[in-house]
Amino acid sequence: MKKLINQPDQVVSESLQGFAAAYPDLVRAHFDPTYIARADAPVKGKVGVLSGGGSGHEPMHGGFVGPGMLDAACPGAVFTSPTPDQMLEATRAIDGGAGVLHIVKNYTGDIMNFEMAAELARAEGIEVESVVIQDDVAVKDSLYTAGRRGVGATVLAEKLCGAAAEQRRPLAEVAAVCRRVADGARSMGMALTSCAVPHVGRPTFDLPEDEMEIGIGIHGEPGRARMKLRSADEIVEMLMAPVLEDLPFQRGDRVLLFVNGMGGTPLIELYIVYRKAREIAERHGLIVARNLVGPYITSLEMAGCSITLLKLDDDLLNLWDAPVKTAGLRWGC
Amino acid sequence: MKKLINQPDQVVSESLQGFAAAYPDLVRAHFDPTYIARADAPVKGKVGVLSGGGSGHEPMHGGFVGPGMLDAACPGAVFTSPTPDQMLEATRAIDGGAGVLHIVKNYTGDIMNFEMAAELARAEGIEVESVVIQDDVAVKDSLYTAGRRGVGATVLAEKLCGAAAEQRRPLAEVAAVCRRVADGARSMGMALTSCAVPHVGRPTFDLPEDEMEIGIGIHGEPGRARMKLRSADEIVEMLMAPVLEDLPFQRGDRVLLFVNGMGGTPLIELYIVYRKAREIAERHGLIVARNLVGPYITSLEMAGCSITLLKLDDDLLNLWDAPVKTAGLRWGC
């Protein structure tokens, strides 16, 4: 698979350099250890919000660093967990005296390393809370995960917790927002094509020209089923059914409907997906009060999409609408 | 090539329905004839800014409808010019009494149909000015174009003219801004893979797994050269050289550097491109005062990128920074 890259082992560092050069008003890239922090970090008196994970999911997480969202992000190598020393250094850099929230996607490496970093930071006197996101209903246990994988809800948690921190809520309350998002969101994805990890150089999996995979993970981990390609509307029904069944969504619930592109799928198709997903949500009596449509948690150049539904309450609605100024999400500032 | 679609002939209308449902605060989709207009159109006393063209380049143009950018956009079928009746109806819908600017990409069908629509609108007493964007230095004359193709500068023109109109400048001045952008911007693109038009169902062109095409058009029109795949840095040198040579950019000039994704290329790669493009611009003594990095004028799922350089003056800088609130670009509001 062809890529616009130089040396495969330089992809992450060169991409970060380009990213930091593009957004000097928002972020600083730090190397050895590598993390991206708000240009004005630490913000005194504000809870710091940190996330991170393997690269290859851009704009997540670095693209979500900025006022109203993350204070820092730790990018690992492509599809590889960042290390505890990255997380520790980023935690130090964004602690404004009010503690730091770690938003962790449920992958074994991320869990282990964020736990270690949290312990080390606490030993230095920094208050740290961690919340694990595990919203993918596709499979129980996976290639890199015990339990459910963390996917689209991570983007929403980062926005909502970032807004709560911006309001100067204390760490326990920002963490409580994160747990509400983790509990109230469900996702499922699918792929039309594989991605290829740069240093591997070939597709992660083979998917014949007339087939798709339902329930795929964001690293190409196996999903629920391989089958012949169907129409967009049929695919959306297949994604929405398990999402709606898993959480007791009730008629009249307000939801945020997030249609995510996997990286290689153009917007023209994502809007076709959104059209049907919204119709299905409304058929179930849900009120689609907010939405997000675009490639926000990607899998390199994989073609496909995922759908996330988050149950909203008044507080989450207000936090969603609060100003955010990052490379990947920006409104109200 | 696999796509998330239903019937190929319904792609544009279903995508528009989804788009309009996702952004009810910003836009309304109108059908028969088809156009997307600001939800609050017409804005009394403000010049209306209209663009349009074949679909398949999303977010352009519909994703740029909203305060501070376009008042309306006319989407044609995929890679097919919209019709004069769409343009006429949209022109009527956004005329707030101060006239309407048509921003037209240089493709024969677009030129012809926008000319006809402008004549019909003028016959109804609506003042119309048209500016043609032709920034692609790759080739002279092309499959659908006499002269140079209109590409990335269109996005910049739409933002800058939208800002000028928002300041209530008269039609002649908004058109003058557009001409300054058209004159001061140059672009060149490349492809790693082909796109496939939905109702055709197969790739527009064949490109072997180890080759790329330099100077590609946004509909897959032939470029300057096919060659073996090179590194990102070498590719960027090949794109920047003709752009820099064509316009007499001078040391100390301030520029906007726009690195555009063709649809199938992920952000992680676009930042690698931006890193090198910025380095080259600075090596030439240019000051990269503003930038834009992302998939803004796409070619369905084509993998590849294009680079646009626009010479900035104080007025264009201020217009760029002015608030904009659209699905595709949003800041300051």
Boltz contact constraints between the chains, C-beta under 6 A:
constraints:
  - contact:
      token1: [A, 2]
      token2: [B, 192]
      max_distance: 6.0
  - contact:
      token1: [A, 2]
      token2: [B, 229]
      max_distance: 6.0
  - contact:
      token1: [A, 4]
      token2: [B, 232]
      max_distance: 6.0
  - contact:
      token1: [A, 4]
      token2: [B, 269]
      max_distance: 6.0
  - contact:
      token1: [A, 4]
      token2: [B, 273]
      max_distance: 6.0
  - contact:
      token1: [A, 5]
      token2: [B, 232]
      max_distance: 6.0
  - contact:
      token1: [A, 5]
      token2: [B, 272]
      max_distance: 6.0
  - contact:
      token1: [A, 6]
      token2: [B, 231]
      max_distance: 6.0
  - contact:
      token1: [A, 6]
      token2: [B, 232]
      max_distance: 6.0
  - contact:
      token1: [A, 6]
      token2: [B, 233]
      max_distance: 6.0
  - contact:
      token1: [A, 14]
      token2: [B, 272]
      max_distance: 6.0
  - contact:
      token1: [A, 14]
      token2: [B, 275]
      max_distance: 6.0
  - contact:
      token1: [A, 15]
      token2: [B, 268]
      max_distance: 6.0
  - contact:
      token1: [A, 15]
      token2: [B, 271]
      max_distance: 6.0
  - contact:
      token1: [A, 15]
      token2: [B, 272]
      max_distance: 6.0
  - contact:
      token1: [A, 17]
      token2: [B, 275]
      max_distance: 6.0
  - contact:
      token1: [A, 18]
      token2: [B, 271]
      max_distance: 6.0
  - contact:
      token1: [A, 18]
      token2: [B, 272]
      max_distance: 6.0
  - contact:
      token1: [A, 18]
      token2: [B, 274]
      max_distance: 6.0
  - contact:
      token1: [A, 18]
      token2: [B, 275]
      max_distance: 6.0
  - contact:
      token1: [A, 19]
      token2: [B, 271]
      max_distance: 6.0
  - contact:
      token1: [A, 21]
      token2: [B, 278]
      max_distance: 6.0
  - contact:
      token1: [A, 22]
      token2: [B, 274]
      max_distance: 6.0
  - contact:
      token1: [A, 22]
      token2: [B, 291]
      max_distance: 6.0
  - contact:
      token1: [A, 22]
      token2: [B, 293]
      max_distance: 6.0
  - contact:
      token1: [A, 58]
      token2: [B, 267]
      max_distance: 6.0
  - contact:
      token1: [A, 58]
      token2: [B, 268]
      max_distance: 6.0
  - contact:
      token1: [A, 59]
      token2: [B, 267]
      max_distance: 6.0
  - contact:
      token1: [A, 192]
      token2: [B, 2]
      max_distance: 6.0
  - contact:
      token1: [A, 229]
      token2: [B, 2]
      max_distance: 6.0
  - contact:
      token1: [A, 231]
      token2: [B, 6]
      max_distance: 6.0
  - contact:
      token1: [A, 232]
      token2: [B, 4]
      max_distance: 6.0
  - contact:
      token1: [A, 232]
      token2: [B, 5]
      max_distance: 6.0
  - contact:
      token1: [A, 232]
      token2: [B, 6]
      max_distance: 6.0
  - contact:
      token1: [A, 233]
      token2: [B, 6]
      max_distance: 6.0
  - contact:
      token1: [A, 263]
      token2: [B, 266]
      max_distance: 6.0
  - contact:
      token1: [A, 264]
      token2: [B, 264]
      max_distance: 6.0
  - contact:
      token1: [A, 266]
      token2: [B, 263]
      max_distance: 6.0
  - contact:
      token1: [A, 266]
      token2: [B, 298]
      max_distance: 6.0
  - contact:
      token1: [A, 266]
      token2: [B, 300]
      max_distance: 6.0
  - contact:
      token1: [A, 266]
      token2: [B, 301]
      max_distance: 6.0
  - contact:
      token1: [A, 267]
      token2: [B, 58]
      max_distance: 6.0
  - contact:
      token1: [A, 267]
      token2: [B, 59]
      max_distance: 6.0
  - contact:
      token1: [A, 268]
      token2: [B, 15]
      max_distance: 6.0
  - contact:
      token1: [A, 268]
      token2: [B, 58]
      max_distance: 6.0
  - contact:
      token1: [A, 269]
      token2: [B, 4]
      max_distance: 6.0
  - contact:
      token1: [A, 271]
      token2: [B, 15]
      max_distance: 6.0
  - contact:
      token1: [A, 271]
      token2: [B, 18]
      max_distance: 6.0
  - contact:
      token1: [A, 271]
      token2: [B, 19]
      max_distance: 6.0
  - contact:
      token1: [A, 272]
      token2: [B, 5]
      max_distance: 6.0
  - contact:
      token1: [A, 272]
      token2: [B, 14]
      max_distance: 6.0
  - contact:
      token1: [A, 272]
      token2: [B, 15]
      max_distance: 6.0
  - contact:
      token1: [A, 272]
      token2: [B, 18]
      max_distance: 6.0
  - contact:
      token1: [A, 273]
      token2: [B, 4]
      max_distance: 6.0
  - contact:
      token1: [A, 274]
      token2: [B, 18]
      max_distance: 6.0
  - contact:
      token1: [A, 274]
      token2: [B, 22]
      max_distance: 6.0
  - contact:
      token1: [A, 275]
      token2: [B, 14]
      max_distance: 6.0
  - contact:
      token1: [A, 275]
      token2: [B, 17]
      max_distance: 6.0
  - contact:
      token1: [A, 275]
      token2: [B, 18]
      max_distance: 6.0
  - contact:
      token1: [A, 278]
      token2: [B, 21]
      max_distance: 6.0
  - contact:
      token1: [A, 291]
      token2: [B, 22]
      max_distance: 6.0
  - contact:
      token1: [A, 293]
      token2: [B, 22]
      max_distance: 6.0
  - contact:
      token1: [A, 298]
      token2: [B, 266]
      max_distance: 6.0
  - contact:
      token1: [A, 300]
      token2: [B, 266]
      max_distance: 6.0
  - contact:
      token1: [A, 301]
      token2: [B, 266]
      max_distance: 6.0
  - contact:
      token1: [A, 330]
      token2: [B, 330]
      max_distance: 6.0
  - contact:
      token1: [A, 330]
      token2: [B, 331]
      max_distance: 6.0
  - contact:
      token1: [A, 331]
      token2: [B, 330]
      max_distance: 6.0
